[in-house]
């Protein structure tokens, strides 16, 4: 069977590693973003951060709030605001589901990964999440440590 060729255009721009520790991710969703030209050029150099950002449904639209995209130096005269609200693109059905989960069920929309997809378009993976309590975080740490220790024992026993 022929091996599928590796995708050369896929590239992770920014990742929110802390999200999986602080939140229990119920479901994830791929969304598009509305960006300016200088933001795209800056993202091609990999200068962004989504660790402190979140998404919110406001006036029937989905917005990414508090994400950082560094200014693109050659476009400093016509550049962009670093921490502006950026519109996320989802279908009406998905928007209704997101609104329902955040307003009625008390969930949070957390950005997980920003990346270039196989066609070179910037996409973001967001997660519908519920916040973890401290005892839940300790429990997941213990599970992860046990899995790591188990792998170590299996590797040395063989």
C-alpha positions in Angstrom: 0.0 0.0 0.0 1.4 3.4 -1.0 2.2 5.8 1.8 0.3 9.1 1.8 2.7 12.0 1.0 3.4 14.3 3.9 1.7 17.7 3.6 4.4 20.3 3.1 2.1 23.3 3.5 0.8 22.4 7.0 2.6 24.5 9.6 1.6 25.3 13.2 1.8 29.0 13.9 0.8 29.1 17.6 -0.4 26.6 20.1 -2.2 27.0 23.4 -0.8 24.1 25.4 -2.2 25.3 28.7 -5.8 25.0 27.4 -5.8 21.2 27.7 -4.5 21.5 31.3 -7.0 24.2 32.4 -10.0 23.0 30.5 -11.8 19.7 29.7 -12.2 20.0 26.0 -15.6 18.6 25.0 -15.5 19.2 21.3 -13.2 20.9 18.8 -14.0 22.8 15.6 -11.9 24.3 12.7 -12.7 27.9 11.9 -11.4 30.5 9.5 -10.1 34.0 10.4 -10.5 37.5 9.0 -7.1 39.0 8.9 -5.3 42.0 7.2 -2.3 41.6 4.9 0.3 42.7 7.5 -1.1 40.2 10.0 -0.8 37.3 7.5 2.8 38.4 6.7 3.6 38.5 10.4 2.1 35.1 10.9 4.2 33.6 8.1 7.3 34.6 10.2 5.6 32.8 13.2 5.2 35.8 15.5 2.0 35.2 17.4 0.6 34.1 20.8 -2.9 32.7 21.6 -2.1 31.5 25.1 -4.1 34.3 26.9 -6.9 34.5 24.3 -10.5 33.3 24.2 -13.4 33.4 21.8 -16.8 35.0 22.4 -20.1 35.1 20.6 -21.2 38.8 20.3 -24.1 40.1 18.2 -24.4 36.9 16.3 -20.6 36.8 15.3 -17.7 34.9 16.8 -14.7 37.0 17.9 -11.2 36.0 19.0 -10.3 38.3 21.8 -6.8 39.1 23.2 -4.7 37.2 20.7 -1.3 38.7 19.9 0.1 39.0 16.4 3.4 40.9 16.3 3.6 44.0 14.0 5.1 43.4 10.6 8.1 45.7 10.4 8.1 46.6 6.7 4.4 47.6 7.0 4.8 49.7 10.1 3.1 52.7 8.5 -0.1 50.8 7.5 0.3 48.0 10.0 -2.2 46.4 12.3 -3.2 46.7 15.9 -1.5 43.9 17.9 -4.3 42.8 20.2 -7.4 43.7 18.2 -10.6 41.6 18.1 -10.5 39.3 15.1 -13.5 37.8 13.5 -13.7 34.0 13.3 -15.7 32.4 10.4 -18.2 29.7 11.2 -21.5 28.5 9.7 -24.8 29.7 11.1 -25.6 26.3 12.5 -22.2 26.1 14.3 -22.7 29.7 15.6 -26.0 28.8 17.1 -24.5 25.7 18.7 -21.6 27.7 20.1 -23.9 30.4 21.5 -26.1 27.7 23.1 -23.1 26.0 24.8 -21.6 29.2 26.1 -24.8 31.0 27.3 -26.9 28.2 28.5 -24.5 25.4 29.5 -21.7 27.7 30.9 -19.0 26.4 28.6 -16.0 28.4 27.3 -14.6 28.7 23.7 -10.9 28.3 23.9 -8.4 28.6 20.9 -6.2 25.5 20.7 -4.0 25.8 17.6 -3.5 28.4 14.9 -2.0 26.9 11.7 -1.6 27.0 7.9 -3.7 24.2 6.4 -2.7 22.1 3.4 -3.8 24.9 1.0 -1.7 27.6 2.9 -4.8 29.2 4.4 -4.7 30.3 8.1 -7.1 28.3 10.2 -7.7 28.0 13.9 -8.9 25.0 15.9 -11.2 26.1 18.8 -12.5 23.9 21.6 -15.7 24.0 23.5 -14.5 23.5 27.0 -15.6 23.3 30.6 -13.1 24.6 33.3 -11.4 22.1 35.5 -11.2 22.4 39.2 -7.9 21.9 41.1 -8.6 18.3 42.0 -9.4 17.5 38.4 -6.0 18.9 37.3 -4.2 16.8 40.0 -6.1 13.7 38.8 -5.1 14.3 35.2 -1.5 14.9 36.3 -1.5 11.6 38.2 -2.9 9.7 35.1 -0.2 11.3 32.8 2.6 10.4 35.3 1.4 6.9 35.6 1.2 6.4 31.8 4.7 7.8 31.5 6.0 5.5 34.2 4.2 2.5 32.7 5.8 3.2 29.3 9.2 3.4 31.0 8.7 0.1 32.8 7.6 -1.6 29.6 10.6 -0.3 27.7 13.1 -1.5 30.3 11.5 -4.9 30.9 11.7 -5.9 27.2 
